[in-house]
Amino acid sequence: LVAHIHRARAHSEKTFGPASRKNGVIAHIRKELEEIEAKPHDLEEWIDVMILAIDGAWRAGHEPEEIAAALAAKQTKNENRVWPDWRDVPEGQPIEHDRTGEV
């Protein structure tokens, strides 16, 4: 993953420049989400969002190693959270973790 992020960053910097481009990245993610809504089984559309998220993360100042570590840490955090039974959440609604006790 780290090697891929280095590769993607090099391509993106060369193609789109080194600036933050925060608003452009966010707008592009919104566009891709609309494409996912239209074609939810199209893997390439999901991948577009992943590529843009990685692009936004390094443009926000995070190194590839830090991005990969944050992804793994967030997965672990989610695995350790308390979640409702998915069968009790209507389709189309987000399933959110229990926030009891959070500050």
C-alpha positions in Angstrom: 0.0 0.0 0.0 2.8 2.4 0.9 4.5 1.8 -2.5 1.2 2.4 -4.3 0.6 5.7 -2.4 4.2 6.8 -3.4 3.4 5.9 -7.0 0.0 7.6 -7.0 1.4 10.7 -5.4 4.2 11.0 -8.0 1.6 10.7 -10.8 -0.8 13.2 -9.2 1.9 15.8 -8.4 3.2 15.6 -12.0 -0.3 15.7 -13.5 -2.2 18.0 -11.2 0.5 20.0 -9.4 1.7 20.0 -5.8 -0.9 22.4 -4.3 -3.6 21.4 -1.7 -6.4 21.4 -4.3 -8.7 20.6 -1.3 -11.9 22.0 -2.8 -11.2 20.3 -6.2 -10.6 17.0 -4.6 -13.7 17.3 -2.4 -15.8 18.3 -5.4 -14.4 15.3 -7.4 -15.3 12.9 -4.6 -18.9 14.3 -4.6 -19.0 13.7 -8.4 -17.7 10.1 -8.0 -20.3 9.4 -5.2 -23.1 10.4 -7.6 -21.6 7.9 -10.1 -21.6 5.2 -7.5 -25.2 5.9 -6.8 -26.0 5.5 -10.5 -23.8 2.3 -10.8 -23.3 0.8 -7.3 -21.8 -2.4 -8.6 -19.1 -0.7 -10.7 -15.9 -1.4 -8.8 -14.0 1.2 -10.8 -16.3 4.0 -9.4 -15.5 2.8 -5.8 -11.8 2.8 -6.6 -12.0 6.4 -7.9 -13.2 7.5 -4.5 -10.3 5.6 -2.8 -7.8 7.2 -5.2 -9.2 10.6 -4.5 -9.2 10.1 -0.7 -5.5 9.1 -0.8 -4.8 12.1 -3.0 -6.5 14.4 -0.6 -4.6 12.9 2.4 -1.1 13.5 1.0 -2.1 16.9 -0.3 -3.2 17.7 3.3 0.4 17.0 4.4 0.4 13.3 5.3 3.2 11.0 4.1 2.4 7.6 2.5 3.6 5.7 5.5 1.4 7.8 7.8 -1.7 7.3 5.5 -1.2 3.5 5.5 -0.7 3.4 9.3 -3.8 5.6 9.8 -5.9 3.3 7.6 -4.8 0.2 9.7 -5.3 2.1 13.0 -8.8 3.3 12.0 -9.8 -0.3 11.0 -8.6 -1.5 14.4 -10.6 1.3 16.1 -13.7 0.3 14.2 -13.3 -3.4 15.1 -13.1 -2.5 18.8 -16.3 -0.3 18.8 -19.7 -1.5 19.8 -22.1 -1.7 16.8 -25.8 -2.4 16.7 -27.2 -5.5 15.1 -27.2 -4.8 11.4 -30.6 -6.5 11.1 -32.1 -3.7 13.2 -31.0 -0.9 10.8 -33.2 -0.2 7.8 -31.5 -0.7 4.4 -30.3 2.7 3.1 -29.5 4.0 6.5 -26.0 4.3 7.9 -25.0 1.9 10.6 -23.3 3.9 13.3 -21.3 2.7 16.3 -22.5 3.3 19.9 -21.2 6.7 21.0 -22.1 6.2 24.7 -19.3 7.4 26.8 -17.5 9.3 24.0 -16.3 12.9 24.7 
